[in-house]
Amino acid sequence: MDKEYNLGIFISQLYKWKRELIRAAILILILSVGGSLLLPNYYKAETTFYAASPDLAKPIPIGGDEKEVRIYGDDRDLDRLFAIAISHDLLFHLIDSFDLYKHYDIDKDSKKAKFKVKEELLENYQTIKTKYGALDLIVEDKDPVIAAAMANAARNKIEELAQKIVKDSQYKLISNYNENLAIKQVQGDSLAKRLLRIKESSDIFETWGQSGLYTRMLSDATSEVEEARGKIAFYKKYPAYKDSVIKNMAVEMGAINKINKANTELEKYAPVLSELKQMEQELSRLLDQISLDKERLKQLNATYAAPFTALHVVEKADVPVEKSKPKRSVIVILIFLCGIALLFLSVFVIENMKYSKA
């Protein structure tokens, strides 16, 4: 017949082992206190900052098209700072600047040295978003001075890398403008030379005005011829006006010469005039575009040369005076409670084995 096992029996078993349990509990308490006292103190340094708007790195428009410039960035700008904060460049900047291999007592020549030092740093390095939308960068270290220095150095490096991203984009844009300007300048020079050659070969000094000049000359000369012929026909009826006939015949011949000259010139321009007008319009549009691109390039160069902020610092990291960890009282209580639980479990196992055999 199986014996019934209940809580009362377990309590009586604990009472039976009370001396051993008390001694073990005291030993656990002493060891946990001693062990917690051996743990090194860590100090936490914090720096808080907001992301700046990329609008601050753009040229400010002048005139009626001015728009309000955002000072603070949005969540995407803050996310970009978070990504930079845990980037390889930033972490190894801290590792190299503060010689963390030596500081964390890691053999730099070992195969896993980079992995170990990075993991050690990340255990003591944290970035969090505050409820007010700022970035809080936290560094913990045994040395409070180093903790503050690392936090401030990390924030400065974040700003440097954020600025570099924008500056690199601006540099690429400037390079593209320079390349496009060079291509357009070559196209403009080629088109201008071609225009000059055609004008010289056709004896054209002004495309639009010169053709109009000879067209007017042709029209005026034609009118003169018609007028002179009319007068000649009139004066021929009267022999007394023979001098007037001769005079108007001379005018007629002069006008005919003008017509011949105008027709000769217009015939010379006719094959190239349409092409020249089209080329001059194309050159004019190209020169206007080059002028606009040069002005835009001046703005980009001015913006590239001008400093800008990538973040707004709310609070720099000061040297902490209070330790952040370990929480020795919590450690002692947890170890003590776990030890007591193990002791109770040991008593239960030992006595239950005896109880089952009985």
One Martini backbone bead per residue (centre of mass of N, CA, C, O) as a GRO file, in nm:
protein
  358
    1MET     BB    1   0.095   0.037   0.024
    2ASP     BB    2   0.072   0.359  -0.023
    3LYS     BB    3   0.209   0.646   0.085
    4GLU     BB    4   0.133   0.951   0.210
    5TYR     BB    5   0.228   1.274   0.068
    6ASN     BB    6   0.290   1.585   0.238
    7LEU     BB    7   0.354   1.895   0.368
    8GLY     BB    8   0.402   1.805   0.657
    9ILE     BB    9   0.630   1.612   0.595
   10PHE     BB   10   0.820   1.822   0.467
   11ILE     BB   11   0.845   2.004   0.715
   12SER     BB   12   0.964   1.784   0.899
   13GLN     BB   13   1.215   1.745   0.727
   14LEU     BB   14   1.325   2.031   0.755
   15TYR     BB   15   1.347   2.021   1.064
   16LYS     BB   16   1.554   1.792   1.065
   17TRP     BB   17   1.754   1.999   0.876
   18LYS     BB   18   1.800   2.276   1.019
   19ARG     BB   19   2.101   2.297   1.075
   20GLU     BB   20   2.204   2.254   0.789
   21LEU     BB   21   2.036   2.482   0.662
   22ILE     BB   22   2.149   2.716   0.823
   23ARG     BB   23   2.445   2.679   0.748
   24ALA     BB   24   2.401   2.696   0.440
   25ALA     BB   25   2.271   2.973   0.437
   26ILE     BB   26   2.508   3.126   0.561
   27LEU     BB   27   2.710   3.046   0.341
   28ILE     BB   28   2.559   3.168   0.104
   29LEU     BB   29   2.556   3.455   0.212
   30ILE     BB   30   2.860   3.493   0.232
   31LEU     BB   31   2.930   3.427  -0.066
   32SER     BB   32   2.746   3.641  -0.198
   33VAL     BB   33   2.872   3.884  -0.064
   34GLY     BB   34   3.163   3.831  -0.147
   35GLY     BB   35   3.114   3.814  -0.453
   36SER     BB   36   2.988   4.103  -0.488
   37LEU     BB   37   3.245   4.255  -0.379
   38LEU     BB   38   3.427   4.156  -0.632
   39LEU     BB   39   3.274   4.325  -0.806
   40PRO     BB   40   3.285   4.564  -1.026
   41ASN     BB   41   3.248   4.890  -1.091
   42TYR     BB   42   3.000   5.077  -1.272
   43TYR     BB   43   2.977   5.357  -1.504
   44LYS     BB   44   2.732   5.596  -1.620
   45ALA     BB   45   2.717   5.755  -1.940
   46GLU     BB   46   2.530   6.040  -2.079
   47THR     BB   47   2.390   6.134  -2.405
   48THR     BB   48   2.183   6.392  -2.560
   49PHE     BB   49   2.004   6.392  -2.885
   50TYR     BB   50   1.915   6.533  -3.191
   51ALA     BB   51   1.802   6.536  -3.503
   52ALA     BB   52   1.881   6.687  -3.790
   53SER     BB   53   1.799   6.851  -4.061
   54PRO     BB   54   1.880   6.833  -4.403
   55ASP     BB   55   1.803   7.134  -4.469
   56LEU     BB   56   2.074   7.258  -4.349
   57ALA     BB   57   2.239   7.143  -4.623
   58LYS     BB   58   2.080   7.345  -4.791
   59PRO     BB   59   2.009   7.577  -5.001
   60ILE     BB   60   1.880   7.894  -4.969
   61PRO     BB   61   1.625   8.043  -5.084
   62ILE     BB   62   1.553   8.334  -5.288
   63GLY     BB   63   1.264   8.504  -5.230
   64GLY     BB   64   0.938   8.399  -5.305
   65ASP     BB   65   1.037   8.075  -5.258
   66GLU     BB   66   1.046   8.065  -4.968
   67LYS     BB   67   1.104   7.826  -4.708
   68GLU     BB   68   1.061   7.642  -4.446
   69VAL     BB   69   1.302   7.538  -4.216
   70ARG     BB   70   1.405   7.261  -4.073
   71ILE     BB   71   1.566   7.171  -3.770
   72TYR     BB   72   1.431   6.903  -3.713
   73GLY     BB   73   1.409   6.583  -3.737
   74ASP     BB   74   1.291   6.281  -3.806
   75ASP     BB   75   1.265   5.945  -3.781
   76ARG     BB   76   1.461   5.892  -4.017
   77ASP     BB   77   1.696   6.056  -3.898
   78LEU     BB   78   1.716   5.893  -3.637
   79ASP     BB   79   1.767   5.616  -3.768
   80ARG     BB   80   2.035   5.699  -3.893
   81LEU     BB   81   2.179   5.740  -3.619
   82PHE     BB   82   2.143   5.452  -3.519
   83ALA     BB   83   2.306   5.318  -3.746
   84ILE     BB   84   2.570   5.472  -3.687
   85ALA     BB   85   2.603   5.391  -3.377
   86ILE     BB   86   2.651   5.063  -3.490
   87SER     BB   87   2.884   5.095  -3.659
   88HIS     BB   88   3.193   5.003  -3.752
   89ASP     BB   89   3.330   5.281  -3.750
   90LEU     BB   90   3.251   5.364  -3.463
   91LEU     BB   91   3.342   5.125  -3.288
   92PHE     BB   92   3.648   5.131  -3.396
   93HIS     BB   93   3.703   5.413  -3.300
   94LEU     BB   94   3.681   5.349  -2.999
   95ILE     BB   95   3.881   5.116  -2.988
   96ASP     BB   96   4.129   5.286  -3.091
   97SER     BB   97   4.113   5.544  -2.907
   98PHE     BB   98   4.095   5.349  -2.621
   99ASP     BB   99   4.229   5.078  -2.622
  100LEU     BB  100   4.028   4.814  -2.566
  101TYR     BB  101   4.206   4.572  -2.560
  102LYS     BB  102   4.352   4.658  -2.300
  103HIS     BB  103   4.106   4.741  -2.126
  104TYR     BB  104   3.973   4.432  -2.170
  105ASP     BB  105   4.188   4.212  -2.187
  106ILE     BB  106   4.274   4.161  -2.508
  107ASP     BB  107   4.407   3.974  -2.751
  108LYS     BB  108   4.502   4.113  -3.052
  109ASP     BB  109   4.624   3.834  -3.194
  110SER     BB  110   4.375   3.700  -3.201
  111LYS     BB  111   4.125   3.578  -3.400
  112LYS     BB  112   3.879   3.698  -3.195
  113ALA     BB  113   3.936   3.995  -3.115
  114LYS     BB  114   3.724   4.170  -3.265
  115PHE     BB  115   3.478   4.023  -3.155
  116LYS     BB  116   3.530   4.057  -2.849
  117VAL     BB  117   3.557   4.370  -2.836
  118LYS     BB  118   3.279   4.428  -2.954
  119GLU     BB  119   3.107   4.273  -2.745
  120GLU     BB  120   3.210   4.426  -2.499
  121LEU     BB  121   3.116   4.702  -2.589
  122LEU     BB  122   2.805   4.633  -2.633
  123GLU     BB  123   2.758   4.570  -2.326
  124ASN     BB  124   2.846   4.902  -2.269
  125TYR     BB  125   2.650   4.984  -2.517
  126GLN     BB  126   2.384   5.235  -2.579
  127THR     BB  127   2.076   5.295  -2.772
  128ILE     BB  128   1.801   5.523  -2.719
  129LYS     BB  129   1.461   5.616  -2.722
  130THR     BB  130   1.292   5.863  -2.619
  131LYS     BB  131   0.980   6.000  -2.541
  132TYR     BB  132   1.092   6.278  -2.705
  133GLY     BB  133   1.278   6.180  -2.964
  134ALA     BB  134   1.552   6.106  -2.860
  135LEU     BB  135   1.899   6.031  -2.822
  136ASP     BB  136   2.041   5.782  -2.604
  137LEU     BB  137   2.377   5.762  -2.494
  138ILE     BB  138   2.544   5.471  -2.350
  139VAL     BB  139   2.819   5.433  -2.111
  140GLU     BB  140   3.005   5.169  -1.959
  141ASP     BB  141   3.249   5.176  -1.681
  142LYS     BB  142   3.497   5.153  -1.448
  143ASP     BB  143   3.571   5.432  -1.567
  144PRO     BB  144   3.423   5.738  -1.553
  145VAL     BB  145   3.599   5.899  -1.752
  146ILE     BB  146   3.580   5.704  -1.992
  147ALA     BB  147   3.277   5.697  -2.019
  148ALA     BB  148   3.245   5.999  -2.094
  149ALA     BB  149   3.446   6.007  -2.331
  150MET     BB  150   3.303   5.791  -2.507
  151ALA     BB  151   3.027   5.928  -2.536
  152ASN     BB  152   3.132   6.190  -2.671
  153ALA     BB  153   3.286   6.051  -2.903
  154ALA     BB  154   3.042   5.910  -3.027
  155ARG     BB  155   2.877   6.162  -3.091
  156ASN     BB  156   3.090   6.301  -3.272
  157LYS     BB  157   3.104   6.066  -3.478
  158ILE     BB  158   2.814   6.071  -3.568
  159GLU     BB  159   2.826   6.353  -3.688
  160GLU     BB  160   3.056   6.302  -3.887
  161LEU     BB  161   2.914   6.071  -4.048
  162ALA     BB  162   2.658   6.230  -4.122
  163GLN     BB  163   2.809   6.451  -4.278
  164LYS     BB  164   2.951   6.264  -4.482
  165ILE     BB  165   2.703   6.165  -4.628
  166VAL     BB  166   2.619   6.444  -4.734
  167LYS     BB  167   2.890   6.528  -4.864
  168ASP     BB  168   2.905   6.295  -5.064
  169SER     BB  169   2.647   6.370  -5.214
  170GLN     BB  170   2.738   6.653  -5.296
  171TYR     BB  171   2.991   6.567  -5.453
  172LYS     BB  172   2.845   6.399  -5.667
  173LEU     BB  173   2.670   6.630  -5.772
  174ILE     BB  174   2.904   6.813  -5.856
  175SER     BB  175   3.035   6.614  -6.053
  176ASN     BB  176   2.791   6.595  -6.243
  177TYR     BB  177   2.784   6.895  -6.317
  178ASN     BB  178   3.070   6.911  -6.433
  179GLU     BB  179   3.030   6.699  -6.654
  180ASN     BB  180   2.785   6.834  -6.795
  181LEU     BB  181   2.924   7.104  -6.850
  182ALA     BB  182   3.150   6.996  -7.027
  183ILE     BB  183   2.968   6.879  -7.245
  184LYS     BB  184   2.811   7.143  -7.311
  185GLN     BB  185   3.061   7.311  -7.384
  186VAL     BB  186   3.147   7.141  -7.623
  187GLN     BB  187   2.884   7.170  -7.779
  188GLY     BB  188   2.891   7.481  -7.796
  189ASP     BB  189   3.165   7.514  -7.939
  190SER     BB  190   3.095   7.344  -8.188
  191LEU     BB  191   2.847   7.510  -8.277
  192ALA     BB  192   2.992   7.785  -8.303
  193LYS     BB  193   3.201   7.698  -8.518
  194ARG     BB  194   2.998   7.610  -8.730
  195LEU     BB  195   2.860   7.882  -8.762
  196LEU     BB  196   3.111   8.043  -8.845
  197ARG     BB  197   3.179   7.887  -9.103
  198ILE     BB  198   2.911   7.938  -9.252
  199LYS     BB  199   2.920   8.248  -9.243
  200GLU     BB  200   3.191   8.284  -9.390
  201SER     BB  201   3.112   8.123  -9.652
  202SER     BB  202   2.832   8.321  -9.678
  203ASP     BB  203   2.861   8.614  -9.576
  204ILE     BB  204   2.754   8.615  -9.266
  205PHE     BB  205   2.685   8.838  -8.981
  206GLU     BB  206   2.348   8.828  -8.964
  207THR     BB  207   2.094   8.626  -8.976
  208TRP     BB  208   1.827   8.792  -8.919
  209GLY     BB  209   1.900   9.087  -9.030
  210GLN     BB  210   2.021   9.032  -9.315
  211SER     BB  211   1.772   8.912  -9.454
  212GLY     BB  212   1.591   9.160  -9.399
  213LEU     BB  213   1.753   9.367  -9.551
  214TYR     BB  214   1.723   9.236  -9.841
  215THR     BB  215   1.418   9.226  -9.843
  216ARG     BB  216   1.376   9.532  -9.826
  217MET     BB  217   1.544   9.601 -10.072
  218LEU     BB  218   1.365   9.449 -10.274
  219SER     BB  219   1.104   9.600 -10.214
  220ASP     BB  220   1.205   9.890 -10.268
  221ALA     BB  221   1.314   9.842 -10.556
  222THR     BB  222   1.049   9.754 -10.680
  223SER     BB  223   0.902  10.020 -10.625
  224GLU     BB  224   1.098  10.198 -10.788
  225VAL     BB  225   1.053  10.066 -11.062
  226GLU     BB  226   0.750  10.119 -11.084
  227GLU     BB  227   0.769  10.425 -11.056
  228ALA     BB  228   0.966  10.482 -11.289
  229ARG     BB  229   0.794  10.358 -11.518
  230GLY     BB  230   0.556  10.541 -11.485
  231LYS     BB  231   0.706  10.806 -11.543
  232ILE     BB  232   0.811  10.733 -11.822
  233ALA     BB  233   0.538  10.688 -11.957
  234PHE     BB  234   0.444  10.978 -11.906
  235TYR     BB  235   0.689  11.152 -12.032
  236LYS     BB  236   0.676  11.037 -12.330
  237LYS     BB  237   0.425  11.218 -12.414
  238TYR     BB  238   0.643  11.456 -12.350
  239PRO     BB  239   0.908  11.601 -12.505
  240ALA     BB  240   0.981  11.823 -12.288
  241TYR     BB  241   1.045  11.559 -12.078
  242LYS     BB  242   1.320  11.413 -12.143
  243ASP     BB  243   1.486  11.441 -11.878
  244SER     BB  244   1.288  11.283 -11.701
  245VAL     BB  245   1.319  11.020 -11.849
  246ILE     BB  246   1.622  10.981 -11.800
  247LYS     BB  247   1.613  10.996 -11.493
  248ASN     BB  248   1.414  10.748 -11.452
  249MET     BB  249   1.594  10.543 -11.593
  250ALA     BB  250   1.817  10.558 -11.386
  251VAL     BB  251   1.644  10.470 -11.149
  252GLU     BB  252   1.568  10.198 -11.267
  253MET     BB  253   1.855  10.080 -11.289
  254GLY     BB  254   1.922  10.102 -10.991
  255ALA     BB  255   1.690   9.920 -10.887
  256ILE     BB  256   1.768   9.670 -11.052
  257ASN     BB  257   2.043   9.634 -10.912
  258LYS     BB  258   1.924   9.591 -10.633
  259ILE     BB  259   1.761   9.340 -10.706
  260ASN     BB  260   1.999   9.168 -10.796
  261LYS     BB  261   2.155   9.181 -10.529
  262ALA     BB  262   1.934   9.071 -10.344
  263ASN     BB  263   1.896   8.800 -10.496
  264THR     BB  264   2.185   8.703 -10.468
  265GLU     BB  265   2.195   8.700 -10.158
  266LEU     BB  266   1.943   8.522 -10.108
  267GLU     BB  267   2.052   8.276 -10.267
  268LYS     BB  268   2.297   8.236 -10.076
  269TYR     BB  269   2.121   8.194  -9.805
  270ALA     BB  270   1.898   7.980  -9.856
  271PRO     BB  271   2.058   7.699  -9.784
  272VAL     BB  272   2.141   7.818  -9.465
  273LEU     BB  273   1.929   7.982  -9.304
  274SER     BB  274   1.761   7.765  -9.159
  275GLU     BB  275   2.000   7.628  -9.018
  276LEU     BB  276   2.106   7.876  -8.866
  277LYS     BB  277   1.854   7.934  -8.697
  278GLN     BB  278   1.849   7.661  -8.555
  279MET     BB  279   2.135   7.677  -8.432
  280GLU     BB  280   2.092   7.941  -8.270
  281GLN     BB  281   1.867   7.833  -8.092
  282GLU     BB  282   2.026   7.599  -7.972
  283LEU     BB  283   2.256   7.772  -7.855
  284SER     BB  284   2.081   7.946  -7.671
  285ARG     BB  285   1.969   7.715  -7.494
  286LEU     BB  286   2.246   7.606  -7.405
  287LEU     BB  287   2.349   7.869  -7.267
  288ASP     BB  288   2.121   7.887  -7.061
  289GLN     BB  289   2.179   7.613  -6.924
  290ILE     BB  290   2.470   7.675  -6.843
  291SER     BB  291   2.402   7.915  -6.664
  292LEU     BB  292   2.223   7.760  -6.463
  293ASP     BB  293   2.433   7.544  -6.381
  294LYS     BB  294   2.643   7.742  -6.268
  295GLU     BB  295   2.463   7.856  -6.046
  296ARG     BB  296   2.409   7.587  -5.909
  297LEU     BB  297   2.709   7.520  -5.858
  298LYS     BB  298   2.764   7.754  -5.667
  299GLN     BB  299   2.567   7.662  -5.449
  300LEU     BB  300   2.691   7.382  -5.399
  301ASN     BB  301   2.976   7.481  -5.320
  302ALA     BB  302   2.883   7.655  -5.083
  303THR     BB  303   2.749   7.422  -4.928
  304TYR     BB  304   2.997   7.232  -4.912
  305ALA     BB  305   3.179   7.451  -4.753
  306ALA     BB  306   2.965   7.456  -4.544
  307PRO     BB  307   2.871   7.422  -4.237
  308PHE     BB  308   2.694   7.163  -4.043
  309THR     BB  309   2.440   7.010  -3.863
  310ALA     BB  310   2.333   6.670  -3.750
  311LEU     BB  311   2.296   6.768  -3.444
  312HIS     BB  312   2.132   6.818  -3.119
  313VAL     BB  313   2.248   6.907  -2.818
  314VAL     BB  314   2.136   6.858  -2.486
  315GLU     BB  315   2.357   6.648  -2.350
  316LYS     BB  316   2.637   6.593  -2.201
  317ALA     BB  317   2.884   6.394  -2.077
  318ASP     BB  318   2.940   6.321  -1.753
  319VAL     BB  319   3.104   6.242  -1.477
  320PRO     BB  320   3.036   5.989  -1.287
  321VAL     BB  321   2.959   5.915  -0.923
  322GLU     BB  322   2.768   5.676  -0.972
  323LYS     BB  323   2.693   5.367  -0.972
  324SER     BB  324   2.521   5.121  -1.185
  325LYS     BB  325   2.711   4.871  -1.130
  326PRO     BB  326   2.630   4.654  -0.916
  327LYS     BB  327   2.343   4.506  -0.755
  328ARG     BB  328   2.410   4.366  -0.466
  329SER     BB  329   2.142   4.317  -0.322
  330VAL     BB  330   2.011   4.162  -0.553
  331ILE     BB  331   2.221   3.940  -0.579
  332VAL     BB  332   2.201   3.827  -0.292
  333ILE     BB  333   1.900   3.760  -0.291
  334LEU     BB  334   1.897   3.568  -0.535
  335ILE     BB  335   2.108   3.368  -0.436
  336PHE     BB  336   1.972   3.296  -0.170
  337LEU     BB  337   1.704   3.192  -0.289
  338CYS     BB  338   1.828   2.976  -0.470
  339GLY     BB  339   1.972   2.823  -0.242
  340ILE     BB  340   1.722   2.752  -0.077
  341ALA     BB  341   1.580   2.596  -0.302
  342LEU     BB  342   1.803   2.379  -0.328
  343LEU     BB  343   1.789   2.277  -0.041
  344PHE     BB  344   1.495   2.187  -0.046
  345LEU     BB  345   1.533   1.993  -0.283
  346SER     BB  346   1.738   1.809  -0.146
  347VAL     BB  347   1.561   1.719   0.085
  348PHE     BB  348   1.337   1.601  -0.084
  349VAL     BB  349   1.504   1.387  -0.231
  350ILE     BB  350   1.625   1.236   0.007
  351GLU     BB  351   1.355   1.178   0.167
  352ASN     BB  352   1.198   1.044  -0.068
  353MET     BB  353   1.383   0.801  -0.094
  354LYS     BB  354   1.329   0.697   0.192
  355TYR     BB  355   1.015   0.692   0.180
  356SER     BB  356   0.997   0.483  -0.060
  357LYS     BB  357   1.149   0.246   0.098
  358ALA     BB  358   0.949   0.220   0.352
   0.00000   0.00000   0.00000
